[in-house]
Amino acid sequence: MQAVQIYDPALCCSTGVCGVEVDQALVTFAGDVEWAIRNGGQVQRFNLAHQPQAFAEQPAVRNLLERSGQESLPASLVSGEVVLTGRYPTRTELAKWTGLNESPLSDASGSECCSGRGCC
């Protein structure tokens, strides 16, 4: 199983899911990270506002920021290699990177399972 690290832009809290106007992409991603961890995936998140040292200590992230600036965040690394920048990974991408089986039935609270007429 591969380790996944997500380097977030400066957020108000560890997930960015706080305040009055919450970005739906952050809500979805926070749920996907929780799903991956609950199912045994190794996913870590680092927040630029609260953990700047983590950004400085990771050569791939430091180089990315030097070349492209903070606009390249969020950045996703798999086993220390940059695999995605500028957006959060999907649940499918997290599942692939962590070696998890992504099944609609694996999380009854997920949007894949429930759709309008009730739940599975």
Backbone as XML, in Angstrom:
<?xml version="1.0"?>
<chain id="A" units="angstrom">
  <residue number="1" name="MET">
    <atom name="N" x="0.846" y="-1.173" z="0.000"/>
    <atom name="CA" x="0.000" y="0.000" z="0.000"/>
    <atom name="C" x="0.895" y="1.241" z="0.000"/>
  </residue>
  <residue number="2" name="GLN">
    <atom name="N" x="0.564" y="2.171" z="-0.876"/>
    <atom name="CA" x="1.358" y="3.376" z="-1.005"/>
    <atom name="C" x="0.829" y="4.490" z="-0.102"/>
  </residue>
  <residue number="3" name="ALA">
    <atom name="N" x="1.746" y="5.305" z="0.380"/>
    <atom name="CA" x="1.384" y="6.447" z="1.214"/>
    <atom name="C" x="1.038" y="7.630" z="0.312"/>
  </residue>
  <residue number="4" name="VAL">
    <atom name="N" x="-0.052" y="8.310" z="0.659"/>
    <atom name="CA" x="-0.507" y="9.479" z="-0.085"/>
    <atom name="C" x="-0.424" y="10.682" z="0.843"/>
  </residue>
  <residue number="5" name="GLN">
    <atom name="N" x="0.198" y="11.759" z="0.347"/>
    <atom name="CA" x="0.242" y="13.011" z="1.095"/>
    <atom name="C" x="-0.424" y="14.090" z="0.256"/>
  </residue>
  <residue number="6" name="ILE">
    <atom name="N" x="-1.276" y="14.864" z="0.927"/>
    <atom name="CA" x="-1.955" y="15.978" z="0.283"/>
    <atom name="C" x="-1.443" y="17.259" z="0.932"/>
  </residue>
  <residue number="7" name="TYR">
    <atom name="N" x="-0.914" y="18.152" z="0.122"/>
    <atom name="CA" x="-0.418" y="19.437" z="0.601"/>
    <atom name="C" x="-1.439" y="20.497" z="0.220"/>
  </residue>
  <residue number="8" name="ASP">
    <atom name="N" x="-2.209" y="20.922" z="1.236"/>
    <atom name="CA" x="-3.291" y="21.890" z="1.055"/>
    <atom name="C" x="-2.759" y="23.316" z="1.017"/>
  </residue>
  <residue number="9" name="PRO">
    <atom name="N" x="-3.474" y="24.217" z="0.340"/>
    <atom name="CA" x="-3.162" y="25.637" z="0.486"/>
    <atom name="C" x="-3.483" y="26.066" z="1.921"/>
  </residue>
  <residue number="10" name="ALA">
    <atom name="N" x="-3.224" y="27.293" z="2.237"/>
    <atom name="CA" x="-3.527" y="27.798" z="3.581"/>
    <atom name="C" x="-5.035" y="27.749" z="3.808"/>
  </residue>
  <residue number="11" name="LEU">
    <atom name="N" x="-5.449" y="26.943" z="4.789"/>
    <atom name="CA" x="-6.858" y="26.788" z="5.145"/>
    <atom name="C" x="-7.048" y="27.212" z="6.596"/>
  </residue>
  <residue number="12" name="CYS">
    <atom name="N" x="-8.280" y="27.557" z="6.950"/>
    <atom name="CA" x="-8.568" y="28.032" z="8.303"/>
    <atom name="C" x="-8.401" y="26.927" z="9.351"/>
  </residue>
  <residue number="13" name="CYS">
    <atom name="N" x="-8.612" y="25.677" z="8.950"/>
    <atom name="CA" x="-8.466" y="24.554" z="9.877"/>
    <atom name="C" x="-7.877" y="23.372" z="9.117"/>
  </residue>
  <residue number="14" name="SER">
    <atom name="N" x="-7.726" y="22.237" z="9.761"/>
    <atom name="CA" x="-7.052" y="21.106" z="9.133"/>
    <atom name="C" x="-7.752" y="20.582" z="7.881"/>
  </residue>
  <residue number="15" name="THR">
    <atom name="N" x="-9.069" y="20.722" z="7.792"/>
    <atom name="CA" x="-9.794" y="20.221" z="6.630"/>
    <atom name="C" x="-10.301" y="21.322" z="5.716"/>
  </residue>
  <residue number="16" name="GLY">
    <atom name="N" x="-10.387" y="22.545" z="6.211"/>
    <atom name="CA" x="-10.958" y="23.637" z="5.442"/>
    <atom name="C" x="-12.478" y="23.638" z="5.457"/>
  </residue>
  <residue number="17" name="VAL">
    <atom name="N" x="-13.054" y="22.700" z="6.199"/>
    <atom name="CA" x="-14.515" y="22.587" z="6.276"/>
    <atom name="C" x="-14.982" y="23.316" z="7.521"/>
  </residue>
  <residue number="18" name="CYS">
    <atom name="N" x="-14.955" y="24.631" z="7.438"/>
    <atom name="CA" x="-15.374" y="25.456" z="8.573"/>
    <atom name="C" x="-15.809" y="26.815" z="8.031"/>
  </residue>
  <residue number="19" name="GLY">
    <atom name="N" x="-16.390" y="27.607" z="8.865"/>
    <atom name="CA" x="-16.835" y="28.928" z="8.448"/>
    <atom name="C" x="-18.247" y="28.908" z="7.899"/>
  </residue>
  <residue number="20" name="VAL">
    <atom name="N" x="-18.673" y="30.046" z="7.423"/>
    <atom name="CA" x="-20.039" y="30.220" z="6.951"/>
    <atom name="C" x="-20.216" y="29.665" z="5.536"/>
  </residue>
  <residue number="21" name="GLU">
    <atom name="N" x="-19.302" y="29.987" z="4.641"/>
    <atom name="CA" x="-19.391" y="29.534" z="3.254"/>
    <atom name="C" x="-18.337" y="28.476" z="3.006"/>
  </residue>
  <residue number="22" name="VAL">
    <atom name="N" x="-18.752" y="27.216" z="3.064"/>
    <atom name="CA" x="-17.834" y="26.093" z="2.919"/>
    <atom name="C" x="-17.789" y="25.661" z="1.458"/>
  </residue>
  <residue number="23" name="ASP">
    <atom name="N" x="-16.587" y="25.446" z="0.955"/>
    <atom name="CA" x="-16.379" y="24.977" z="-0.414"/>
    <atom name="C" x="-16.782" y="23.502" z="-0.495"/>
  </residue>
  <residue number="24" name="GLN">
    <atom name="N" x="-17.731" y="23.178" z="-1.361"/>
    <atom name="CA" x="-18.222" y="21.809" z="-1.486"/>
    <atom name="C" x="-17.103" y="20.834" z="-1.867"/>
  </residue>
  <residue number="25" name="ALA">
    <atom name="N" x="-16.127" y="21.283" z="-2.639"/>
    <atom name="CA" x="-15.006" y="20.418" z="-3.009"/>
    <atom name="C" x="-14.241" y="19.965" z="-1.764"/>
  </residue>
  <residue number="26" name="LEU">
    <atom name="N" x="-14.105" y="20.865" z="-0.782"/>
    <atom name="CA" x="-13.421" y="20.507" z="0.464"/>
    <atom name="C" x="-14.248" y="19.526" z="1.286"/>
  </residue>
  <residue number="27" name="VAL">
    <atom name="N" x="-15.558" y="19.710" z="1.296"/>
    <atom name="CA" x="-16.443" y="18.797" z="2.030"/>
    <atom name="C" x="-16.344" y="17.402" z="1.431"/>
  </residue>
  <residue number="28" name="THR">
    <atom name="N" x="-16.449" y="17.321" z="0.121"/>
    <atom name="CA" x="-16.367" y="16.032" z="-0.569"/>
    <atom name="C" x="-15.015" y="15.380" z="-0.330"/>
  </residue>
  <residue number="29" name="PHE">
    <atom name="N" x="-13.946" y="16.159" z="-0.469"/>
    <atom name="CA" x="-12.610" y="15.598" z="-0.291"/>
    <atom name="C" x="-12.383" y="15.139" z="1.143"/>
  </residue>
  <residue number="30" name="ALA">
    <atom name="N" x="-12.835" y="15.906" z="2.123"/>
    <atom name="CA" x="-12.690" y="15.491" z="3.527"/>
    <atom name="C" x="-13.381" y="14.149" z="3.755"/>
  </residue>
  <residue number="31" name="GLY">
    <atom name="N" x="-14.550" y="13.968" z="3.174"/>
    <atom name="CA" x="-15.260" y="12.695" z="3.280"/>
    <atom name="C" x="-14.508" y="11.570" z="2.596"/>
  </residue>
  <residue number="32" name="ASP">
    <atom name="N" x="-13.903" y="11.856" z="1.452"/>
    <atom name="CA" x="-13.139" y="10.839" z="0.732"/>
    <atom name="C" x="-11.884" y="10.429" z="1.500"/>
  </residue>
  <residue number="33" name="VAL">
    <atom name="N" x="-11.228" y="11.394" z="2.125"/>
    <atom name="CA" x="-10.049" y="11.068" z="2.945"/>
    <atom name="C" x="-10.462" y="10.220" z="4.136"/>
  </residue>
  <residue number="34" name="GLU">
    <atom name="N" x="-11.550" y="10.598" z="4.787"/>
    <atom name="CA" x="-12.051" y="9.813" z="5.916"/>
    <atom name="C" x="-12.371" y="8.384" z="5.482"/>
  </residue>
  <residue number="35" name="TRP">
    <atom name="N" x="-13.019" y="8.253" z="4.329"/>
    <atom name="CA" x="-13.338" y="6.932" z="3.778"/>
    <atom name="C" x="-12.065" y="6.101" z="3.572"/>
  </residue>
  <residue number="36" name="ALA">
    <atom name="N" x="-11.047" y="6.722" z="2.951"/>
    <atom name="CA" x="-9.803" y="6.004" z="2.667"/>
    <atom name="C" x="-9.121" y="5.553" z="3.958"/>
  </residue>
  <residue number="37" name="ILE">
    <atom name="N" x="-9.047" y="6.423" z="4.927"/>
    <atom name="CA" x="-8.395" y="6.077" z="6.199"/>
    <atom name="C" x="-9.185" y="4.994" z="6.914"/>
  </residue>
  <residue number="38" name="ARG">
    <atom name="N" x="-10.494" y="5.117" z="6.942"/>
    <atom name="CA" x="-11.349" y="4.124" z="7.592"/>
    <atom name="C" x="-11.187" y="2.737" z="6.962"/>
  </residue>
  <residue number="39" name="ASN">
    <atom name="N" x="-10.869" y="2.719" z="5.675"/>
    <atom name="CA" x="-10.703" y="1.460" z="4.965"/>
    <atom name="C" x="-9.247" y="0.996" z="4.893"/>
  </residue>
  <residue number="40" name="GLY">
    <atom name="N" x="-8.379" y="1.627" z="5.667"/>
    <atom name="CA" x="-6.999" y="1.191" z="5.772"/>
    <atom name="C" x="-5.994" y="1.929" z="4.917"/>
  </residue>
  <residue number="41" name="GLY">
    <atom name="N" x="-6.426" y="2.961" z="4.200"/>
    <atom name="CA" x="-5.504" y="3.731" z="3.368"/>
    <atom name="C" x="-4.613" y="4.631" z="4.207"/>
  </residue>
  <residue number="42" name="GLN">
    <atom name="N" x="-3.430" y="4.888" z="3.694"/>
    <atom name="CA" x="-2.484" y="5.787" z="4.365"/>
    <atom name="C" x="-2.531" y="7.144" z="3.672"/>
  </residue>
  <residue number="43" name="VAL">
    <atom name="N" x="-3.276" y="8.070" z="4.256"/>
    <atom name="CA" x="-3.436" y="9.407" z="3.682"/>
    <atom name="C" x="-3.124" y="10.433" z="4.757"/>
  </residue>
  <residue number="44" name="GLN">
    <atom name="N" x="-2.247" y="11.364" z="4.424"/>
    <atom name="CA" x="-1.904" y="12.463" z="5.329"/>
    <atom name="C" x="-2.187" y="13.778" z="4.615"/>
  </residue>
  <residue number="45" name="ARG">
    <atom name="N" x="-2.648" y="14.763" z="5.389"/>
    <atom name="CA" x="-2.856" y="16.105" z="4.850"/>
    <atom name="C" x="-1.986" y="17.088" z="5.615"/>
  </residue>
  <residue number="46" name="PHE">
    <atom name="N" x="-1.457" y="18.056" z="4.866"/>
    <atom name="CA" x="-0.646" y="19.107" z="5.450"/>
    <atom name="C" x="-1.216" y="20.449" z="5.009"/>
  </residue>
  <residue number="47" name="ASN">
    <atom name="N" x="-1.397" y="21.351" z="5.957"/>
    <atom name="CA" x="-2.000" y="22.660" z="5.723"/>
    <atom name="C" x="-0.891" y="23.713" z="5.750"/>
  </residue>
  <residue number="48" name="LEU">
    <atom name="N" x="-0.752" y="24.466" z="4.673"/>
    <atom name="CA" x="0.303" y="25.469" z="4.575"/>
    <atom name="C" x="0.263" y="26.477" z="5.717"/>
  </residue>
  <residue number="49" name="ALA">
    <atom name="N" x="-0.934" y="26.853" z="6.164"/>
    <atom name="CA" x="-1.063" y="27.842" z="7.233"/>
    <atom name="C" x="-0.619" y="27.301" z="8.586"/>
  </residue>
  <residue number="50" name="HIS">
    <atom name="N" x="-0.775" y="25.991" z="8.796"/>
    <atom name="CA" x="-0.496" y="25.422" z="10.108"/>
    <atom name="C" x="0.756" y="24.546" z="10.156"/>
  </residue>
  <residue number="51" name="GLN">
    <atom name="N" x="1.212" y="24.071" z="9.005"/>
    <atom name="CA" x="2.363" y="23.164" z="8.963"/>
    <atom name="C" x="3.346" y="23.568" z="7.861"/>
  </residue>
  <residue number="52" name="PRO">
    <atom name="N" x="3.808" y="24.805" z="7.835"/>
    <atom name="CA" x="4.697" y="25.235" z="6.743"/>
    <atom name="C" x="5.997" y="24.439" z="6.684"/>
  </residue>
  <residue number="53" name="GLN">
    <atom name="N" x="6.450" y="23.927" z="7.808"/>
    <atom name="CA" x="7.694" y="23.163" z="7.822"/>
    <atom name="C" x="7.581" y="21.895" z="6.980"/>
  </residue>
  <residue number="54" name="ALA">
    <atom name="N" x="6.400" y="21.270" z="6.968"/>
    <atom name="CA" x="6.192" y="20.063" z="6.161"/>
    <atom name="C" x="6.393" y="20.371" z="4.673"/>
  </residue>
  <residue number="55" name="PHE">
    <atom name="N" x="5.995" y="21.557" z="4.243"/>
    <atom name="CA" x="6.160" y="21.967" z="2.851"/>
    <atom name="C" x="7.640" y="22.203" z="2.545"/>
  </residue>
  <residue number="56" name="ALA">
    <atom name="N" x="8.355" y="22.807" z="3.478"/>
    <atom name="CA" x="9.775" y="23.094" z="3.286"/>
    <atom name="C" x="10.618" y="21.823" z="3.310"/>
  </residue>
  <residue number="57" name="GLU">
    <atom name="N" x="10.200" y="20.836" z="4.082"/>
    <atom name="CA" x="10.987" y="19.606" z="4.236"/>
    <atom name="C" x="10.760" y="18.594" z="3.110"/>
  </residue>
  <residue number="58" name="GLN">
    <atom name="N" x="9.711" y="18.736" z="2.328"/>
    <atom name="CA" x="9.425" y="17.798" z="1.241"/>
    <atom name="C" x="9.968" y="18.398" z="-0.057"/>
  </residue>
  <residue number="59" name="PRO">
    <atom name="N" x="11.081" y="17.843" z="-0.575"/>
    <atom name="CA" x="11.727" y="18.432" z="-1.760"/>
    <atom name="C" x="10.795" y="18.603" z="-2.963"/>
  </residue>
  <residue number="60" name="ALA">
    <atom name="N" x="9.950" y="17.641" z="-3.246"/>
    <atom name="CA" x="9.064" y="17.748" z="-4.413"/>
    <atom name="C" x="8.092" y="18.904" z="-4.257"/>
  </residue>
  <residue number="61" name="VAL">
    <atom name="N" x="7.576" y="19.104" z="-3.058"/>
    <atom name="CA" x="6.629" y="20.200" z="-2.810"/>
    <atom name="C" x="7.358" y="21.533" z="-2.811"/>
  </residue>
  <residue number="62" name="ARG">
    <atom name="N" x="8.511" y="21.570" z="-2.182"/>
    <atom name="CA" x="9.310" y="22.802" z="-2.162"/>
    <atom name="C" x="9.635" y="23.234" z="-3.596"/>
  </residue>
  <residue number="63" name="ASN">
    <atom name="N" x="10.059" y="22.302" z="-4.448"/>
    <atom name="CA" x="10.373" y="22.618" z="-5.846"/>
    <atom name="C" x="9.132" y="23.068" z="-6.602"/>
  </residue>
  <residue number="64" name="LEU">
    <atom name="N" x="8.008" y="22.416" z="-6.362"/>
    <atom name="CA" x="6.754" y="22.804" z="-7.011"/>
    <atom name="C" x="6.384" y="24.242" z="-6.655"/>
  </residue>
  <residue number="65" name="LEU">
    <atom name="N" x="6.479" y="24.585" z="-5.377"/>
    <atom name="CA" x="6.137" y="25.937" z="-4.933"/>
    <atom name="C" x="7.103" y="26.972" z="-5.500"/>
  </residue>
  <residue number="66" name="GLU">
    <atom name="N" x="8.380" y="26.613" z="-5.604"/>
    <atom name="CA" x="9.361" y="27.536" z="-6.168"/>
    <atom name="C" x="9.083" y="27.795" z="-7.652"/>
  </residue>
  <residue number="67" name="ARG">
    <atom name="N" x="8.664" y="26.757" z="-8.383"/>
    <atom name="CA" x="8.392" y="26.876" z="-9.820"/>
    <atom name="C" x="7.038" y="27.499" z="-10.105"/>
  </residue>
  <residue number="68" name="SER">
    <atom name="N" x="6.006" y="27.060" z="-9.393"/>
    <atom name="CA" x="4.634" y="27.419" z="-9.760"/>
    <atom name="C" x="3.891" y="28.244" z="-8.727"/>
  </residue>
  <residue number="69" name="GLY">
    <atom name="N" x="4.419" y="28.382" z="-7.542"/>
    <atom name="CA" x="3.772" y="29.169" z="-6.504"/>
    <atom name="C" x="2.608" y="28.440" z="-5.851"/>
  </residue>
  <residue number="70" name="GLN">
    <atom name="N" x="1.932" y="29.131" z="-4.944"/>
    <atom name="CA" x="0.843" y="28.543" z="-4.181"/>
    <atom name="C" x="-0.368" y="28.183" z="-5.046"/>
  </residue>
  <residue number="71" name="GLU">
    <atom name="N" x="-0.441" y="28.724" z="-6.247"/>
    <atom name="CA" x="-1.546" y="28.407" z="-7.140"/>
    <atom name="C" x="-1.537" y="26.927" z="-7.533"/>
  </residue>
  <residue number="72" name="SER">
    <atom name="N" x="-0.401" y="26.256" z="-7.359"/>
    <atom name="CA" x="-0.299" y="24.836" z="-7.711"/>
    <atom name="C" x="-0.899" y="23.928" z="-6.630"/>
  </residue>
  <residue number="73" name="LEU">
    <atom name="N" x="-1.261" y="24.516" z="-5.495"/>
    <atom name="CA" x="-1.851" y="23.737" z="-4.409"/>
    <atom name="C" x="-3.351" y="23.614" z="-4.601"/>
  </residue>
  <residue number="74" name="PRO">
    <atom name="N" x="-3.950" y="22.549" z="-4.166"/>
    <atom name="CA" x="-3.364" y="21.429" z="-3.452"/>
    <atom name="C" x="-2.497" y="20.566" z="-4.376"/>
  </residue>
  <residue number="75" name="ALA">
    <atom name="N" x="-1.530" y="19.910" z="-3.752"/>
    <atom name="CA" x="-0.656" y="18.989" z="-4.468"/>
    <atom name="C" x="-0.763" y="17.626" z="-3.807"/>
  </residue>
  <residue number="76" name="SER">
    <atom name="N" x="-0.859" y="16.600" z="-4.639"/>
    <atom name="CA" x="-0.963" y="15.227" z="-4.143"/>
    <atom name="C" x="0.321" y="14.484" z="-4.485"/>
  </residue>
  <residue number="77" name="LEU">
    <atom name="N" x="0.871" y="13.807" z="-3.494"/>
    <atom name="CA" x="2.059" y="12.999" z="-3.687"/>
    <atom name="C" x="1.748" y="11.551" z="-3.357"/>
  </residue>
  <residue number="78" name="VAL">
    <atom name="N" x="2.299" y="10.653" z="-4.145"/>
    <atom name="CA" x="2.209" y="9.228" z="-3.868"/>
    <atom name="C" x="3.641" y="8.718" z="-3.754"/>
  </residue>
  <residue number="79" name="SER">
    <atom name="N" x="3.960" y="8.183" z="-2.603"/>
    <atom name="CA" x="5.312" y="7.704" z="-2.326"/>
    <atom name="C" x="6.358" y="8.765" z="-2.661"/>
  </residue>
  <residue number="80" name="GLY">
    <atom name="N" x="6.043" y="10.022" z="-2.320"/>
    <atom name="CA" x="6.994" y="11.117" z="-2.484"/>
    <atom name="C" x="7.037" y="11.756" z="-3.859"/>
  </residue>
  <residue number="81" name="GLU">
    <atom name="N" x="6.251" y="11.261" z="-4.811"/>
    <atom name="CA" x="6.233" y="11.801" z="-6.168"/>
    <atom name="C" x="4.943" y="12.598" z="-6.398"/>
  </residue>
  <residue number="82" name="VAL">
    <atom name="N" x="5.070" y="13.778" z="-6.999"/>
    <atom name="CA" x="3.898" y="14.598" z="-7.315"/>
    <atom name="C" x="3.103" y="13.896" z="-8.415"/>
  </residue>
  <residue number="83" name="VAL">
    <atom name="N" x="1.815" y="13.654" z="-8.138"/>
    <atom name="CA" x="0.950" y="12.999" z="-9.126"/>
    <atom name="C" x="-0.225" y="13.881" z="-9.552"/>
  </residue>
  <residue number="84" name="LEU">
    <atom name="N" x="-0.492" y="14.948" z="-8.803"/>
    <atom name="CA" x="-1.630" y="15.814" z="-9.126"/>
    <atom name="C" x="-1.422" y="17.168" z="-8.474"/>
  </residue>
  <residue number="85" name="THR">
    <atom name="N" x="-1.730" y="18.231" z="-9.209"/>
    <atom name="CA" x="-1.656" y="19.579" z="-8.643"/>
    <atom name="C" x="-2.871" y="20.384" z="-9.071"/>
  </residue>
  <residue number="86" name="GLY">
    <atom name="N" x="-3.195" y="21.390" z="-8.253"/>
    <atom name="CA" x="-4.238" y="22.343" z="-8.610"/>
    <atom name="C" x="-5.661" y="21.932" z="-8.296"/>
  </residue>
  <residue number="87" name="ARG">
    <atom name="N" x="-5.881" y="20.692" z="-7.875"/>
    <atom name="CA" x="-7.206" y="20.243" z="-7.480"/>
    <atom name="C" x="-7.048" y="19.060" z="-6.525"/>
  </residue>
  <residue number="88" name="TYR">
    <atom name="N" x="-8.147" y="18.764" z="-5.826"/>
    <atom name="CA" x="-8.132" y="17.623" z="-4.921"/>
    <atom name="C" x="-8.411" y="16.342" z="-5.692"/>
  </residue>
  <residue number="89" name="PRO">
    <atom name="N" x="-7.798" y="15.248" z="-5.293"/>
    <atom name="CA" x="-8.075" y="13.976" z="-5.968"/>
    <atom name="C" x="-9.494" y="13.493" z="-5.683"/>
  </residue>
  <residue number="90" name="THR">
    <atom name="N" x="-10.001" y="12.698" z="-6.579"/>
    <atom name="CA" x="-11.307" y="12.082" z="-6.405"/>
    <atom name="C" x="-11.166" y="10.843" z="-5.526"/>
  </residue>
  <residue number="91" name="ARG">
    <atom name="N" x="-12.292" y="10.315" z="-5.088"/>
    <atom name="CA" x="-12.264" y="9.068" z="-4.315"/>
    <atom name="C" x="-11.658" y="7.946" z="-5.157"/>
  </residue>
  <residue number="92" name="THR">
    <atom name="N" x="-11.967" y="7.937" z="-6.432"/>
    <atom name="CA" x="-11.418" y="6.919" z="-7.331"/>
    <atom name="C" x="-9.898" y="7.005" z="-7.380"/>
  </residue>
  <residue number="93" name="GLU">
    <atom name="N" x="-9.371" y="8.222" z="-7.472"/>
    <atom name="CA" x="-7.917" y="8.391" z="-7.485"/>
    <atom name="C" x="-7.306" y="7.967" z="-6.154"/>
  </residue>
  <residue number="94" name="LEU">
    <atom name="N" x="-7.920" y="8.360" z="-5.040"/>
    <atom name="CA" x="-7.418" y="7.927" z="-3.724"/>
    <atom name="C" x="-7.426" y="6.408" z="-3.610"/>
  </residue>
  <residue number="95" name="ALA">
    <atom name="N" x="-8.492" y="5.782" z="-4.073"/>
    <atom name="CA" x="-8.589" y="4.321" z="-4.006"/>
    <atom name="C" x="-7.474" y="3.679" z="-4.826"/>
  </residue>
  <residue number="96" name="LYS">
    <atom name="N" x="-7.249" y="4.184" z="-6.015"/>
    <atom name="CA" x="-6.199" y="3.645" z="-6.889"/>
    <atom name="C" x="-4.825" y="3.791" z="-6.233"/>
  </residue>
  <residue number="97" name="TRP">
    <atom name="N" x="-4.542" y="4.984" z="-5.722"/>
    <atom name="CA" x="-3.229" y="5.243" z="-5.148"/>
    <atom name="C" x="-2.973" y="4.459" z="-3.870"/>
  </residue>
  <residue number="98" name="THR">
    <atom name="N" x="-4.021" y="4.233" z="-3.086"/>
    <atom name="CA" x="-3.845" y="3.532" z="-1.811"/>
    <atom name="C" x="-4.076" y="2.034" z="-1.933"/>
  </residue>
  <residue number="99" name="GLY">
    <atom name="N" x="-4.515" y="1.575" z="-3.103"/>
    <atom name="CA" x="-4.760" y="0.158" z="-3.304"/>
    <atom name="C" x="-6.067" y="-0.332" z="-2.703"/>
  </residue>
  <residue number="100" name="LEU">
    <atom name="N" x="-6.997" y="0.590" z="-2.468"/>
    <atom name="CA" x="-8.286" y="0.211" z="-1.897"/>
    <atom name="C" x="-9.286" y="-0.116" z="-2.994"/>
  </residue>
  <residue number="101" name="ASN">
    <atom name="N" x="-10.254" y="-0.930" z="-2.653"/>
    <atom name="CA" x="-11.333" y="-1.264" z="-3.561"/>
    <atom name="C" x="-12.428" y="-0.225" z="-3.388"/>
  </residue>
  <residue number="102" name="GLU">
    <atom name="N" x="-12.676" y="0.530" z="-4.444"/>
    <atom name="CA" x="-13.736" y="1.530" z="-4.382"/>
    <atom name="C" x="-15.027" y="0.891" z="-4.863"/>
  </residue>
  <residue number="103" name="SER">
    <atom name="N" x="-15.932" y="0.675" z="-3.931"/>
    <atom name="CA" x="-17.210" y="0.062" z="-4.255"/>
    <atom name="C" x="-18.321" y="0.976" z="-3.759"/>
  </residue>
  <residue number="104" name="PRO">
    <atom name="N" x="-19.379" y="1.171" z="-4.547"/>
    <atom name="CA" x="-20.489" y="2.005" z="-4.078"/>
    <atom name="C" x="-21.062" y="1.507" z="-2.757"/>
  </residue>
  <residue number="105" name="LEU">
    <atom name="N" x="-20.976" y="0.213" z="-2.489"/>
    <atom name="CA" x="-21.530" y="-0.326" z="-1.258"/>
    <atom name="C" x="-20.565" y="-0.218" z="-0.091"/>
  </residue>
  <residue number="106" name="SER">
    <atom name="N" x="-19.320" y="0.217" z="-0.344"/>
    <atom name="CA" x="-18.333" y="0.266" z="0.731"/>
    <atom name="C" x="-18.592" y="1.394" z="1.721"/>
  </residue>
  <residue number="107" name="ASP">
    <atom name="N" x="-19.469" y="2.323" z="1.358"/>
    <atom name="CA" x="-19.781" y="3.426" z="2.256"/>
    <atom name="C" x="-21.222" y="3.840" z="2.014"/>
  </residue>
  <residue number="108" name="ALA">
    <atom name="N" x="-22.122" y="3.352" z="2.834"/>
    <atom name="CA" x="-23.546" y="3.602" z="2.634"/>
    <atom name="C" x="-23.917" y="5.069" z="2.703"/>
  </residue>
  <residue number="109" name="SER">
    <atom name="N" x="-23.036" y="5.908" z="3.259"/>
    <atom name="CA" x="-23.337" y="7.335" z="3.329"/>
    <atom name="C" x="-22.861" y="8.079" z="2.091"/>
  </residue>
  <residue number="110" name="GLY">
    <atom name="N" x="-22.142" y="7.406" z="1.197"/>
    <atom name="CA" x="-21.596" y="8.054" z="0.019"/>
    <atom name="C" x="-22.648" y="8.356" z="-1.019"/>
  </residue>
  <residue number="111" name="SER">
    <atom name="N" x="-22.390" y="9.332" z="-1.844"/>
    <atom name="CA" x="-23.359" y="9.753" z="-2.837"/>
    <atom name="C" x="-23.556" y="8.711" z="-3.935"/>
  </residue>
  <residue number="112" name="GLU">
    <atom name="N" x="-22.581" y="7.803" z="-4.139"/>
    <atom name="CA" x="-22.732" y="6.792" z="-5.163"/>
    <atom name="C" x="-23.846" y="5.826" z="-4.803"/>
  </residue>
  <residue number="113" name="CYS">
    <atom name="N" x="-24.078" y="5.617" z="-3.536"/>
    <atom name="CA" x="-25.028" y="4.615" z="-3.081"/>
    <atom name="C" x="-26.454" y="5.166" z="-3.028"/>
  </residue>
  <residue number="114" name="CYS">
    <atom name="N" x="-26.596" y="6.326" z="-2.515"/>
    <atom name="CA" x="-27.926" y="6.896" z="-2.296"/>
    <atom name="C" x="-28.219" y="7.909" z="-3.401"/>
  </residue>
  <residue number="115" name="SER">
    <atom name="N" x="-29.395" y="7.774" z="-4.013"/>
    <atom name="CA" x="-29.701" y="8.737" z="-5.061"/>
    <atom name="C" x="-31.198" y="8.990" z="-5.161"/>
  </residue>
  <residue number="116" name="GLY">
    <atom name="N" x="-31.676" y="9.889" z="-4.381"/>
    <atom name="CA" x="-33.036" y="10.367" z="-4.532"/>
    <atom name="C" x="-34.136" y="9.478" z="-4.008"/>
  </residue>
  <residue number="117" name="ARG">
    <atom name="N" x="-34.222" y="8.253" z="-4.447"/>
    <atom name="CA" x="-35.358" y="7.396" z="-4.097"/>
    <atom name="C" x="-35.106" y="6.532" z="-2.870"/>
  </residue>
  <residue number="118" name="GLY">
    <atom name="N" x="-34.164" y="6.848" z="-2.093"/>
    <atom name="CA" x="-33.875" y="6.023" z="-0.936"/>
    <atom name="C" x="-32.438" y="5.576" z="-0.977"/>
  </residue>
  <residue number="119" name="CYS">
    <atom name="N" x="-32.144" y="4.635" z="-0.132"/>
    <atom name="CA" x="-30.765" y="4.221" z="-0.001"/>
    <atom name="C" x="-30.672" y="2.707" z="-0.152"/>
  </residue>
  <residue number="120" name="CYS">
    <atom name="N" x="-29.501" y="2.250" z="-0.501"/>
    <atom name="CA" x="-29.296" y="0.809" z="-0.696"/>
    <atom name="C" x="-29.238" y="0.076" z="0.629"/>
  </residue>
</chain>
